[in-house]
Amino acid sequence: MMKRVWKIGSVVVASALGVTMLACSTNTAGTTFETENDIALTVLNRDGSPAANARVLVRRVDYVAGYVDRDTDDTYGVEGESPIGAMDTTLGIFNAETDANGQVSIKARMKPTSYVVEVRGETDKAISRVSVTEKDTLYPLEIKLAAPGSVSGRVYLPNGVRTASVGVQGVDYVAQTDTLGNFTFESLPEGTFNVVGYVLRDAGSNMGDEEDRRKALQNIGFKSTSVKSEKETSNIAIGTAPLDTTVVYPEYLFENFENGVSGWYKNYSKYSNADLSADDAGKGREGKAAHFVYSNDSLYSWALMGYGFVEMQDFSSLDSIVLWARGTVDNDTTQWISVSMDVLLDEPDSAAGLIEGKAWAHINVNNQWKRIVVTPADFRDSTDTNGGNLGWNAVKDHITNFNIFGGGKSKEIWIDDIEFHGVEDFDRPL
């Protein structure tokens, strides 16, 4: 076994593999001092004083906490922080603590690779990176502690995954996301790290073997993240965001009646009457609205307000018609409006599928403003032929008129802000 000689004060100590407190380290004349890739570390507080009893954690740069099951070491753990992995020199995991002079020596046959040396004081933290080569070398380091920073973000969870683990590569920190993938590290040392999201699938009691454990590992992704002292780094995203499958429909404000009712008409059957004007919307709604006053003495008479398109319109892509309406009754059972998409032709052509008729839907109203949404599914089925109804599919690609019928015992309605969703390019801008 190779031995190393360290001077600690005036005492000479022969040490085998392990961790030793270091007061000073020198090659004295006439000695053959060999290091076997040791780290000699001095830790300072922010004010430059020695950082006594600071925890020193050395990990390979590719280390990610939680990737495999490992024993933990409560000696170096602190309540509220991630568990500290137990020392395992074969895997490049070294734990130590500084002496009263803020010094410690990591004395081990460290395999040639890159390591992260993290130091944790009572509240402050810091890291340094060191690359160990094949040649036996003493690596002297001085690390000054600083206030930690925080990191928060989101892991885009794969399908079927309710929560994921998040590790900070090279240091012993791991967090669990919530079911939306959100996570937070409240206290990390300043530096740049890969923050890694991963899932362990079916890693039960039979997955104690490290190779089996790694087979159960599903990497989600990582994000290179800069941690700043006393700063918060937020909104980092790990993994692939799901495709936005939300269908965005064109929205067309067809009429708001702020410029009156020009272009609109009124129509009514024999023995009925109607009047159409623009008036204050009232009832807590600002601006103007169409005010439609009508009379119809029986179910067989009717009155409507409407608009005729300059050209035939194709509404095949219609998602919905949205409008605001109110009547005068205090319940939803005795007054209604009928929203109608009509086909009125000078020369019907049944061979071409151009026949007169409508698709309409009936909606109850009361004396309060109500937002009404009519979708193609809301139009009456073609089996209901009342009022010339043909059903939506029969008329949707050649609409000529948009009409609103007034119905019920009350004879007064207000209409405002008519929108067509899913279609555009109408013939009349506001």
C-alpha positions, 0 to 999 in steps of 0.5 A: 500500500502506498503511504502519504506523509502529511504534516499536521502542526508538528505531528507527522501522520501516515495515512491510508485511503480516507479523509484527513483534516489538513493544516498544511501540506509540503514536500520536505527536502529528502522525502518522496511525497506522492499524492495519488490525486488528492484534493487539498481544500481551503474554505473561506466565509464571505468575510475571508475568515476560515469556514469551520465545520463546512460540509464538503461534497465531491461528485463526478460531473455526471452525477445526478441525485436519485438516478440510482438507489444509494444509502444516505449519510445523515451526518452531512444532511440538513433538514429541509435539504435533499438527502446526501448520498453516502460516501462511495469512493468507487463511484467518485462520491466523497463527503468530508468536513472542514476543520477549525481552520477551514481546511480539509484533504480529500485523500483517495485514489480519485479516478481520472475524470471531472468532479464538482466540489461543493461546500455548504456552510450554515447558510452559504454555499459554493462550488468549484470544478476540478479535472483529475488526470492520470498523473498523480497530482495534488489539487489545491483549491480555495473556495469562498462561500456566497449566498445561494440562489433559487431555481424554479421551472416546469418539466413537461411530463410525458403521457401517463406520468403524474410526477417526475424527479428533477436533479442538478447535475454534479451536486446532491440536490433532487426535487419532485414535481407536482402533477403539473410538472412544477418544481423549485430548488430554494437553495443552490450554490452559484454556478451553471448546472444542467437541471435534469428531469427524469422518471423512474418507471417500475423501480420497485423493490426488485430494482435494487441492482444499479443496472436494472435501476438505470433500465427503469430510467426515462430521461425527459430532458435537461436545461443548462441553468445559471444560478446567481447568488441571492437571485431567483432563476425562474420559468426554466422548461425541461422536456418537450412542450406538448403541441398546442392542439387548440383550434383558433377560429377567426372571430368577426365582429359583424355588428355592434350597432354603434353606428345605428341600424343602417343596412338592417331591415325589418319584416313582418307578416300580415296583421303584424308590425315592427319597428327597428332603431338603435338605442342605449343598451341599458341594464348595465351595458354601455353603448348602443344596441338594436332595439326591436319592437314588434307585434304578432298576434298568433303563432302563425304571424311573425316579425324579424330584424335582418341583414341581407349579404351583398353576395351569397356567403359560405358558412360551412366553417362556422364554429358559432354565432355569438350575440347579446340579447335581452327582453322585458320579462323577468323569466326565461319561459315566455319570451324568446328569439329565433336566430336564423340563417336564411337562403332567399333566392330570386331563382332557386335551382334545386338541381344545384342544391340552391333552394330557399329555406333556413336553419334556425335555433330558438333561445329564451331571453329575459329582462337581463342581458344574456350572452347567447352562443349558437353552434351548428348543432343548435339549429333545428334538425331537418325533420322539423320543417316548421317555418321553412326549416331545412337544417344546417347542412342544407343551407350552410354553404349558400347563406343570403340573409341573417335574421333574428325573429322576436317571439313570445308574449313580450314584444320588445328585444334588444340585440348587441355585438353580433359575432361570427366565429370560424368564418371571415371575409364578409362583405360589410366592415363596420 
